[in-house]
Amino acid sequence: LGPAGTRIAKPLRLSMKDWLFNITGECGYDTAWDNEATSFGSRIFLPLFFASAAAAVVWVSWATRADEELSDAPSLPKKERMYHLDFARIVGVCCVVVEHSGGSMYSHHDVLFVLQWVMPYLFLVSGMCFAMSSTPLWFYLVRLSIVLVIGVSMNWIADAARGKDWRHDFGDTIFQMFYVVFLIVFAVLGAPLRHALKWRQGTPDAPSSTTIKGIAAVHGLVCLVGFTFLAFDVPIVNVPAERGIESWKGRAKVIFDNSSAIMGMTGGCFFLVALACVVRASPWHTWILLAAIYIPRAVSPFAFAGVPHNADLFFFGMAMARWRIKGKAIIATFVSSYWPLVVTSLVIFLTPEVTGRCDLHPPQTAWLRFRFYFIELVLVVCFVAGAFRVSDPWGWTGWLTTWALFAYVTHVAWHRLLPTPYGAVVTYLSIVPFWLVHKAIAAGSFGMPANAGSSRPEGAAQIRYSTPTSLGNSYA
């Protein structure tokens, strides 16, 4: 940040190396975007776009009222384990461990599309699990708080052991546990929406109650207030200028400068879901919501846009726990049958010489942002359509999910206590004790009947784990 907290932008570099990948640059908070969320064009476009999306939600509900596919209930049987949710969490945590343990170059160069699926899937799955869970909100928050306290305590012990001045930068001590902080905030904000989604799924044809209309009205008001402040280019939350983007206060300053746009865009997505509950949800509403999430991101970027984008995906995940996406069967069949073509298409959209955390700070131009978010959109659609569904014949997901929770909570502490890369080595080797305990339980060594009630192949014990994970359960 420059004087008085102003942002100094980096120019885009052009390098005519080939016809497709001819732009080099780096995504960052100081990116020189071709448009910004606070520009005059964005202040006109965003309110009109979300007003059009709301009108589309109402029109689609009316136009498809007689459609046989109108039911928004998931097509999966009740209590069927959705193993792709488990694997998304497990593999996502494995990638996060690498990123936070000194191995950030794989995300810096977006290897294997990690920027477009690791954090999006973690928040998407968290939203789905929260919406599917019947756990009372207070108990859900208690579990999250326990995980938060343990994780922050581990980081604090590591910082204190290293002599780090944690008192003046406690945000860095919280570090990866901000994910849990976000889940707590999203759960509180999303609790009324969870009620509305569950009610609408159980009564797809009933007139909406006053409570459901009230939920939609509140979120519509939040969206309206955000765009009103944006129209006058006034942030809703104004914090003092901070020098140094590396400090948590400096980053908060950048985020709060765009608080009106965040409130309008994220509040708008929230409102669209609530409005669909009022007017009777349709599978087409999923596509409207996806458009409301991704089009504004491509058109109106701002620094740290990844933070509210994760909130959008959390609430989208809540909706997808109760809705179906139009064309679900076709998408799942096509992707599972022709996945080499899908992967090849995504590779063409890659921007290999645009480096940095483009998921957190969008790329410089609309064309680059379209390419980046198109890859994420395809991966999200494939995920919610069930194209990535997997099985678990050997019963691994239970103990791996438990290990993933342990790894997420402790990996930063290990990295700060040990030289690179030994922190990551310790975290990954910790999987061995979890596997040994799983084998012991499967063999009945702890007094539990081996393979009780299992219909799996011989040696593949079916063990039901009850993990107090902040990510919820994966049963639908």
C-alpha positions, -999 to +999 in steps of 0.1 A: +000+000+000+012+035-008+007+067+012-025+069+032-033+033+023-037+039-014-031+010-038-002+011-062-012-010-093+011-032-113+009-030-151+000-060-173+029-073-193+024-085-229+047-111-244+039-123-279+052-159-274+023-177-290-012-171-302-030-183-270-007-179-240+007-145-249+002-126-216+024-127-185+016-112-152+010-118-115-022-117-096-020-096-065-037-069-044-019-043-065-031-056-099-040-030-125-074-042-135-092-031-167-123-025-145-130-024-108-160-030-086-162+007-077-159+020-113-189+039-128-196+010-151-197-015-123-219+007-102-244+006-130-240-030-141-241-048-108-275-036-095-291-041-129-276-075-132-288-088-099-322-072-105-324-091-138-313-123-120-341-119-094-366-113-122-353-145-139-358-165-107-395-154-105-401-160-142-385-194-143-406-205-114-438-194-131-428-207-165-418-242-153-446-246-127-461-276-147-427-292-154-424-327-141-387-321-132-396-291-110-390-309-077-359-296-061-352-326-039-319-343-045-321-375-066-300-394-041-317-417-016-317-406+020-287-415+041-266-425+011-230-416+017-217-391-008-181-402-009-171-374-034-177-349-006-153-369+017-126-371-009-130-334-018-122-326+018-094-351+022-076-342-010-082-304-004-066-306+030-036-325+015-031-296-009-035-270+019-009-287+039+016-284+010+007-247+005+012-238+042+043-259+047+066-241+023+054-256-010+034-227-024+049-229-059+023-254-071-005-229-064+016-200-076+016-217-110-019-232-107-007-268-112-036-292-118-061-263-115-056-262-078-067-226-075-100-235-092-110-264-070-092-267-036-108-238-017-140-237-038-146-274-030-139-270+007-164-242+011-189-258-013-188-291+006-190-272+039-221-255+028-237-287+015-229-305+048-243-277+069-276-276+049-279-314+051-271-316+088-300-319+113-276-307+141-290-277+160-271-245+152-258-241+187-242-275+188-227-270+153-212-237+166-198-254+197-181-281+176-166-254+153-155-234+183-137-264+198-118-270+166-110-233+164-096-232+199-075-263+194-061-251+161-053-216+173-037-230+205-014-252+185-003-223+164+001-201+195+023-228+211+045-229+180+048-191+178+056-188+215+083-215+212+099-196+183+098-163+202+074-147+177+057-115+186+022-130+184+006-102+205+010-076+177+000-100+148-024-124+163-041-128+129-010-147+118-014-170+148-050-177+138-038-182+102-054-213+086-081-214+114-097-183+098-114-210+076-132-221+107-140-185+117-156-180+083-176-212+088-189-199+121-199-166+105-215-183+074-234-208+096-249-180+117-258-160+086-270-191+067-292-206+095-324-189+083-316-200+048-311-236+059-346-235+074-361-220+042-344-246+020-355-275+041-390-262+043-393-257+006-379-292-002-405-308+021-434-287+007-425-280-029-460-268-039-471-250-008-475-212-007-446-196+011-451-187+047-446-152+063-413-165+078-399-176+044-410-143+028-394-124+057-361-143+052-361-133+015-370-097+023-342-093+048-316-106+024-331-085-004-327-054+018-291-063+026-284-065-012-302-032-018-283-014+010-250-027-004-257-015-040-270+019-027-237+025-009-219+013-040-238+037-062-223+066-042-189+049-040-190+048-003-178+018+017-202+005+043-173-001+067-145+024+067-113+016+086-082+037+091-055+034+065-027+009+072+007+007+057+018-028+047-004-053+031+014-081+050-003-071+082-038-084+089-050-049+095-037-038+061-055-067+044-087-058+063-084-023+050-083-034+014-113-057+019-134-031+038-128-006+010-150-029-012-175-036+016-204-021-004-197-042-034-192-073-013-225-067+005-244-062-027-229-091-046-228-118-019-260-105-004-275-107-039-266-144-042-281-150-008-313-132-018-316-152-050-316-185-030-341-172-005-363-158-033-363-192-050-376-207-018-405-182-019-416-187-055-409-225-056-375-237-066-366-250-100-336-269-113-331-239-136-324-217-106-291-234-101-279-220-134-292-185-125-273-187-092-241-198-109-244-169-133-249-145-104-217-159-087-194-159-117-204-132-141-199-103-116-165-118-106-153-117-142-167-082-148-160-063-116-128-075-098-113-062-066-085-072-042-092-102-019-123-110-040-117-147-030-130-141+005-166-132-004-164-156-033-159-184-008-190-172+010-209-173-023-198-209-028-208-219+008-243-206+003-244-222-032-235-255-016-264-250+009-287-247-021-273-277-039-279-298-008-317-293-015-318-285-052-309-303-084-291-288-113-309-288-147-293-314-169-277-333-141-279-367-156-266-355-190-237-337-174-227-366-152-229-391-181-209-369-205-181-360-181-177-396-168-177-409-204-157-382-221-135-368-193-104-367-215-121-341-238-132-321-207-097-320-193-082-310-227-107-282-230-098-269-196-061-270-204-068-247-234-083-221-210-053-222-186-031-191-184+002-206-174+023-174-173-002-155-152+010-165-117+001-158-081-031-164-061-056-156-088-083-172-067-078-145-041-069-116-064-085-119-099-064-116-131-060-083-148-083-084-178-118-096-184-106-122-209-081-136-184-108-136-156-132-154-179-106-181-186-098-185-149-134-186-137-146-207-166-124-235-154-137-232-118-173-230-131-169-263-151-153-281-121-180-268-097-208-279-121-192-313-126-190-317-088-226-308-080-239-328-109-224-359-095-199-364-123-171-370-098-190-394-076-168-422-063-171-452-041-153-465-010-153-503-010-125-505+016-139-480+041-111-455+039-130-423+039-140-425+076-105-426+091-090-404+063-116-377+072-105-379+108-069-376+098-077-346+075-092-328+105-062-335+126-038-325+098-056-292+091-056-282+128-019-291+134+000-287+101+009-250+105+022-256+140+045-284+128+057-262+099+066-234+123+083-256+148+104-277+123+126-267+093+111-269+058+099-295+047+099-316+078+067-300+091+049-313+061+066-347+065+054-350+101+019-341+091+018-366+063+034-394+084+008-388+110-016-407+087+001-439+098-013-440+133-048-433+120-045-462+096-032-485+123-061-476+146-085-482+117-070-516+111-072-525+148-109-515+149-115-535+117-098-566+133-119-562+165-088-554+186-107-528+206-136-550+215-156-540+183-169-568+161-149-571+130-167-564+097-200-562+116-228-556+092-204-552+063-214-561+028-180-550+014-152-573+000-134-595+025-110-574+045-129-542+038-145-534+071-174-510+072-167-487+102-190-458+109-170-429+122-185-400+141-160-372+137-167-338+153-153-322+122-162-286+113-171-298+079-202-318+089-212-351+076-215-364+041-249-382+042-277-371+020 
